[in-house]
Amino acid sequence: MILTEASREQIREKVSQYPDRKSAILPALTIAYSQTGYLNDEIYREISQVIRVPHVEIAEAATFYTLFPKLPVGKYLIQVCHNISCALLGADSLLAYLEQKLGIKKGETTPDNLFTLVTVECLGSCATAPMMQINQDYYENLTGEKVDRILEELKAKA
Amino acid sequence: MFYSPVITNAAEVASSDRLHLFRYVEDPDQSKVEIFEAHGGYSAWKKALTGMSADEVREEVKKSGLRGRGGAGFPTGMKWGFIPKGSSKPRYLICNADESEPGTCKDRVLMERDPHAVIEGMAIAAYAIGCHQMFIYIRGEFNHCIDRINAAREEAYARGHLGKDIYGSGYDLDMVVHTGGGAYICGEETALLNSLEGKRGMSRIRPPFPAVEGLYACPTIVNNVETLATVPHIINRGADWYRSMGTEKSTGTKIFSLSGHVKRPGNYEVEMGFPLKKLIYDPAYGGGIRDNKKLKGVIPGGSSTPMLTPDMIDVDLDYESLADAGTMLGSGAVIVFHEETCIVWVALRLIRFYRHESCGKCTPCHEGTAWLEQIIRRIEQGLGQPGDIELIEEICGNILGRTVCPLGDAAVMPIQSAIKHWRDEWQYHIDNKKCLVKTNFEFQ
């Protein structure tokens, strides 16, 4: 069993809110992901048992949405927005700066398994560009100095 | 205190008796229910529920001329009127908070800083269509908005604004907070319905329209966050007051998200019909172009709307004026770029996004956007071939109007306009295997 009883209870609570239990699939994936930090077929099976819908329907939904990494990532998932408003304010150079600071390329994880660096599409932070999301949090109006501080703080917390 | 540091024109709004959506968005306590109530919050909901019939609410909103702020601009009151009379099925109201159109960051501010205003608007809309269970579909990345809306929902229940027998009227209303999985397409209302039903977010063929067969095949209305946040003001102050703002056909106010190469990117609430040039250059808003460079182009209504050149920006920000200028108001996301921006570079950023977000249902969109990205990328990399521009135009023509949902159109319209306005620059890029202008944006 991967999902904890607490996660299962949260999923059951979600199921009770909807007229149709299938609607709890996306919330269940979110709950599972926030517990584990990744999703895989075994997790889909466990969710399917809790919600009581066929496993294939969980997998079908999960593989459509980008929010849930299907491969293990580092402790901190750094997502740099590279869409137009951020790109106009230097998102590409922000990415290059992060690659240089972390010593990894986009799509890679640092050897200490602390940081994974990826690019993502618009996160709705267009008037506070450039920006990145790290796990649950947004970091906006980024400068080199801010990025240095954020990375130091995360390293210290780890 | 505030999660997002985004600039707003709340001070201007607070000193105006016309602007209203942003009045309290710089008040860090506005998200608390007592403060919201002290600022007149939930009075419109009470007024509607205890003093007006559902038909009266709908008529007032219809008369106000309010149009959907998510992008399509469809008259809100009329949309509500499409719910079939006499159907015994449950009816659903969904607040579309899947804000994902590149350039758009306005609904996020409302949810984060004035979450009860969104809930109040939802409640009034729900009552107007006879709905007893309403949903808000928030994009999954907006963790802070999700927390704020969840907290506000609990407060609203605790204070009797939601739940059973609200204000002693006998009316019951429940609210479910639903979070998305990171898919732009789910902002399209039929894809949103599929997603809310636990399926892949793929659009549905219309008809049947959601008002007739929507969520769980029941009559459903989907409205944008800003649209719903406007409704309480119309109920409190009347349709005539609302109509007194803006233009005859584009009434009221609108929040514009200004981003890109301006000195003061931010969210600004202005009356419909506000001059685009003023929004970009006035020190109270955009403050002009960064580093005092020359303007090259503007995408006026979110990344899916046709671009404007500097000689086209003497235009007013309302549905009709922008349509006359060959573009659209869309979601009100104004993206500005200056002279040192390669147009092929811009086009590549945009088409990469639409290729990524195409749900894969319609062949013209899922194949076409991938081809467009490949061709535009090779031009950008200096590998363009003679005839590539014509090839792009042909593919665009074969996507436009040939898909179930508007994502296909959204992908090609900015590309078509980029070629129309800057064709020589595309040709230069192919002939010389490099950009006509330097594009090298450093972050600070």
Interface residues (C-beta under 8 A of the other chain):
Chain A: Q17 Y18 P19 D20 K22 S23 A24 I25 L26 P27 L29 T30 V53 E57 E60 A61 F64 Y65 T66 L67 F68 H82 N83 I84 S85 A87 L88 L89 G90 A91 D92 S93 L94 Y97 E121 C122 L123 G124 S125 C126 A127 T128 A129 P130 Q133 Q136 D137 Y138 E140 N141 L142 T143 G144
Chain B: Y3 S4 P5 V6 I7 P90 E99 S100 E101 P102 G103 T104 C105 D107 R108 Q133 R139 G140 E141 F142 N143 H144 V176 H178 T179 G180 G181 G182 A183 Y184 S195 L196 E197 G198 K199 R200 G201 Y216 S257 L258 S259 G260 H261 P265 G266 N267 I299 S303 A333 I335 F337 T341 V346 R349 L350 F353 H356 E357 C359 F441 E442 F443 Q444
